[in-house]
Amino acid sequence: MAISAKDVKRLRDMTGVGMMDCKKALEEANGDFEAAVELLRKKGQKVAAKRADREAKEGLITTALSDDRRVGVMAEVNCETDFVARNDEFAAFAQAVADLILAERPADLEALRALPMDGQTVGEAVIEMTGKIGEKIDIRRFVILAAEDGQVIAYIHPGAKLGVLVSAAGEGDVEAVGRDVAMQVAALNPIAVTREEVPEEVRAKELEIGREAARNEGKPEHIIDRIAQGKLERFYKDHVLLEQPFVKDASVSVQEMLKQHNVTVTRFVRFALGD
């Protein structure tokens, strides 16, 4: 049967698949739209299988916040090229994933992939998106951050390759100060909020590096530990959020800045694309 351009456009609007693929699907399905959609989905599954071994290192970091800002979500959704990452349809899909995580609070990626999304599961939606776009699409990770007190502040660096969630509270301008802290985390990549939260294995490694460096410099053995401890203190100032110099005013630490504004920060999460 003859397939009109109007029918092809209708199927494209329904599925987002290219015009030629829509025309072929309608011809094969003898003009049956439901059958054509099923054919396109099957094609998408074939594309996904073909590209399963491809690396999806590009993509977007997306965030979503609850209405009361007590819960924040951040997700990394990947594709193969930056060209696709800048595609509006891919961006909308990545945001829809974050919104769904916020609404349903899945325990892990397996639970997320099983959730319903637009009449199918998230896993099936990923396969369908792979078919539409022609690149491997993947949901790599997500995090849910809940603020026991105060609120969660979300920051996405321009380009959406880097994102931060911060849990902050206090009597000052929590949102503005929290955003400054989120930008600090984005820029300087601290490993913990306080030095007490630095993993013991990291401390031990830094002390050993300090001792070895002192020995290589020919320092006397009886002062080796003191030198190593001094190097550890410098490590804290570089890598612990509250001890870092504040990026907007290096004359004060982040902790001093927070005290000035009567705000506290308890947790942060930082996602950099591919890290």
C-alpha positions as CSV (number, residue, x, y, z in Angstrom):
1,M,0.0,0.0,0.0
2,A,1.1,3.6,-0.6
3,I,2.5,5.3,2.5
4,S,1.9,9.1,2.6
5,A,4.4,11.6,3.9
6,K,1.8,12.6,6.5
7,D,1.8,9.0,7.9
8,V,5.6,8.9,7.9
9,K,5.7,12.2,9.8
10,R,3.1,11.0,12.3
11,L,5.2,7.9,13.0
12,R,8.3,10.0,13.4
13,D,6.5,12.3,15.8
14,M,5.4,9.2,17.8
15,T,8.8,7.6,17.9
16,G,11.5,10.1,17.2
17,V,13.0,7.7,14.6
18,G,14.4,8.9,11.3
19,M,12.0,9.5,8.3
20,M,13.4,6.7,6.1
21,D,13.3,4.2,8.9
22,C,9.7,5.2,9.7
23,K,8.7,4.8,6.0
24,K,10.3,1.4,5.8
25,A,8.6,0.3,9.0
26,L,5.2,1.5,7.8
27,E,5.6,-0.3,4.4
28,E,6.6,-3.5,6.2
29,A,3.7,-3.2,8.5
30,N,1.2,-2.4,5.7
31,G,0.4,1.0,7.3
32,D,-0.4,-0.5,10.7
33,F,1.0,2.1,13.1
34,E,1.2,-0.2,16.2
35,A,3.0,-2.9,14.2
36,A,5.3,-0.3,12.8
37,V,6.2,1.0,16.3
38,E,6.9,-2.6,17.3
39,L,9.1,-3.1,14.3
40,L,11.1,0.0,15.1
41,R,11.5,-1.1,18.8
42,K,12.8,-4.5,17.5
43,K,15.2,-2.6,15.3
44,G,16.3,-0.6,18.3
45,Q,17.0,-3.8,20.2
46,K,19.1,-5.0,17.4
47,V,21.0,-1.7,17.3
48,A,21.5,-1.9,21.1
49,A,22.9,-5.5,20.8
50,K,25.2,-4.5,18.0
51,R,26.6,-1.6,20.0
52,A,26.7,-3.3,23.4
53,D,30.5,-3.5,23.3
54,R,31.0,0.1,22.4
55,E,32.2,2.6,25.0
56,A,29.8,5.2,26.1
57,K,32.1,7.8,27.7
58,E,30.2,11.0,26.8
59,G,26.8,12.1,28.2
60,L,25.3,14.3,30.8
61,I,25.1,14.7,34.6
62,T,21.5,15.6,35.6
63,T,19.9,16.5,38.9
64,A,16.4,16.7,40.4
65,L,15.2,18.1,43.8
66,S,12.1,17.4,45.8
67,D,9.7,20.3,46.2
68,D,10.8,20.9,49.8
69,R,14.5,20.5,48.8
70,R,15.1,17.9,51.4
71,V,16.0,15.3,48.8
72,G,18.3,15.6,45.8
73,V,19.1,13.2,43.0
74,M,22.0,13.1,40.6
75,A,22.5,10.7,37.7
76,E,25.0,10.1,35.0
77,V,23.5,9.0,31.6
78,N,26.0,8.1,28.9
79,C,26.3,8.1,25.2
80,E,29.2,7.6,22.7
81,T,29.7,11.1,21.4
82,D,29.5,14.7,22.6
83,F,27.3,15.4,19.5
84,V,24.6,13.2,20.9
85,A,25.1,14.5,24.4
86,R,24.0,17.9,23.1
87,N,20.9,16.4,21.4
88,D,17.7,17.8,23.0
89,E,16.0,14.3,22.9
90,F,18.9,12.7,24.7
91,A,19.0,15.6,27.3
92,A,15.3,15.2,27.9
93,F,15.7,11.4,28.4
94,A,18.6,12.0,30.9
95,Q,16.5,14.5,32.8
96,A,13.5,12.1,32.8
97,V,15.7,9.5,34.4
98,A,16.7,11.8,37.2
99,D,13.1,12.8,37.8
100,L,12.0,9.2,37.9
101,I,14.7,8.3,40.4
102,L,13.5,11.2,42.6
103,A,9.9,10.0,42.4
104,E,10.6,6.3,43.0
105,R,13.9,6.2,45.0
106,P,15.2,2.9,43.6
107,A,17.8,1.0,45.6
108,D,20.2,0.4,42.8
109,L,20.7,0.4,39.0
110,E,19.0,-3.0,38.7
111,A,15.9,-1.6,40.5
112,L,16.0,1.5,38.4
113,R,16.1,-0.4,35.1
114,A,13.0,-2.4,36.2
115,L,10.9,0.8,36.9
116,P,8.0,1.7,34.5
117,M,8.7,4.6,32.1
118,D,6.3,5.6,29.4
119,G,4.6,2.3,29.0
120,Q,7.8,0.2,29.3
121,T,10.7,-0.4,31.7
122,V,13.6,2.0,32.0
123,G,15.8,-0.8,30.6
124,E,13.6,-1.1,27.5
125,A,13.5,2.7,27.2
126,V,17.3,2.7,27.1
127,I,17.2,0.1,24.3
128,E,14.6,2.1,22.4
129,M,16.7,5.3,22.8
130,T,19.7,3.4,21.5
131,G,17.7,2.5,18.4
132,K,16.5,6.0,17.9
133,I,19.8,7.7,18.3
134,G,22.1,5.0,16.8
135,E,24.6,5.1,19.7
136,K,25.0,3.1,22.8
137,I,23.0,4.7,25.7
138,D,23.6,3.7,29.3
139,I,22.7,4.8,32.8
140,R,26.0,4.5,34.6
141,R,25.2,5.6,38.2
142,F,23.0,7.7,40.4
143,V,22.9,8.9,44.0
144,I,20.1,10.0,46.3
145,L,21.1,12.5,49.0
146,A,18.6,13.3,51.8
147,A,19.1,16.2,54.2
148,E,18.2,15.3,57.7
149,D,18.2,19.0,58.5
150,G,18.2,22.0,56.1
151,Q,18.2,21.3,52.3
152,V,20.0,19.9,49.4
153,I,21.6,22.2,46.9
154,A,22.3,21.1,43.3
155,Y,24.9,22.5,41.0
156,I,25.6,21.6,37.4
157,H,28.7,23.0,35.8
158,P,28.2,24.5,32.4
159,G,28.2,21.7,29.8
160,A,26.6,19.3,32.3
161,K,29.8,17.1,32.5
162,L,30.2,17.8,36.2
163,G,27.6,18.0,39.0
164,V,27.5,18.4,42.8
165,L,24.9,17.9,45.5
166,V,25.5,19.5,48.9
167,S,23.5,19.0,52.1
168,A,23.5,22.3,54.1
169,A,21.6,23.8,57.0
170,G,21.7,26.9,59.2
171,E,20.1,30.3,59.9
172,G,21.8,32.1,57.1
173,D,21.2,32.1,53.3
174,V,21.6,28.3,53.0
175,E,20.8,28.2,49.3
176,A,23.4,30.8,48.3
177,V,26.1,29.6,50.6
178,G,25.4,26.0,49.7
179,R,25.8,26.9,46.0
180,D,29.2,28.5,46.7
181,V,30.2,25.3,48.5
182,A,29.0,23.2,45.6
183,M,31.1,25.3,43.2
184,Q,34.0,24.8,45.6
185,V,33.5,21.1,45.5
186,A,33.3,21.2,41.7
187,A,36.5,23.2,41.3
188,L,38.7,21.6,44.0
189,N,37.4,18.1,44.3
190,P,37.8,17.5,48.1
191,I,37.6,13.9,49.3
192,A,35.8,14.5,52.6
193,V,33.9,17.2,54.5
194,T,36.2,16.9,57.6
195,R,39.5,15.3,58.3
196,E,37.9,12.7,60.5
197,E,36.0,11.4,57.4
198,V,39.2,10.8,55.4
199,P,39.6,7.0,55.1
200,E,42.2,5.5,57.3
201,E,43.9,3.9,54.4
202,V,44.3,7.3,52.7
203,R,45.9,8.7,55.9
204,A,48.3,5.8,56.2
205,K,49.3,6.1,52.6
206,E,49.9,9.9,52.8
207,L,52.0,9.4,56.0
208,E,54.1,6.7,54.3
209,I,54.6,8.9,51.3
210,G,55.7,11.7,53.6
211,R,58.2,9.4,55.5
212,E,59.6,8.1,52.2
213,A,60.1,11.6,50.9
214,A,61.8,12.7,54.1
215,R,64.2,9.7,54.0
216,N,65.0,10.4,50.3
217,E,65.9,14.0,51.3
218,G,68.3,12.6,53.9
219,K,66.4,13.8,57.0
220,P,67.4,12.3,60.4
221,E,65.3,9.3,61.4
222,H,64.1,10.8,64.7
223,I,62.2,13.6,62.9
224,I,60.8,11.5,60.0
225,D,57.4,11.1,61.7
226,R,57.1,14.7,62.5
227,I,57.9,15.7,58.9
228,A,55.4,13.1,57.6
229,Q,52.7,14.5,60.0
230,G,53.4,18.0,58.7
231,K,52.9,16.8,55.1
232,L,49.6,15.1,56.2
233,E,48.4,18.5,57.6
234,R,49.1,20.1,54.2
235,F,47.2,17.2,52.5
236,Y,44.2,18.0,54.7
237,K,44.3,21.6,53.7
238,D,44.3,20.6,50.0
239,H,41.8,17.8,50.1
240,V,39.4,18.3,53.1
241,L,36.5,20.6,52.2
242,L,36.3,22.6,55.4
243,E,40.0,23.2,55.5
244,Q,40.4,24.2,51.9
245,P,40.9,27.9,51.1
246,F,37.6,29.3,50.0
247,V,37.7,29.8,46.2
248,K,36.0,33.2,46.3
249,D,38.3,34.5,49.1
250,A,41.5,32.5,49.7
251,S,42.2,34.5,52.9
252,V,39.6,32.3,54.7
253,S,38.9,28.6,54.8
254,V,35.6,27.1,53.8
255,Q,34.9,26.4,57.5
256,E,35.5,30.1,58.4
257,M,33.3,31.2,55.5
258,L,30.5,28.9,56.7
259,K,30.8,30.2,60.3
260,Q,30.5,33.8,59.1
261,H,27.2,33.0,57.4
262,N,25.9,30.7,60.1
263,V,25.6,27.7,57.8
264,T,26.9,24.1,58.2
265,V,27.6,21.5,55.5
266,T,27.3,17.8,56.4
267,R,27.6,16.0,53.1
268,F,28.4,16.4,49.4
269,V,28.5,14.2,46.3
270,R,30.4,15.0,43.2
271,F,30.0,13.4,39.8
272,A,32.4,14.1,36.9
273,L,31.5,12.4,33.7
274,G,33.4,9.1,33.3
275,D,35.2,9.3,36.7
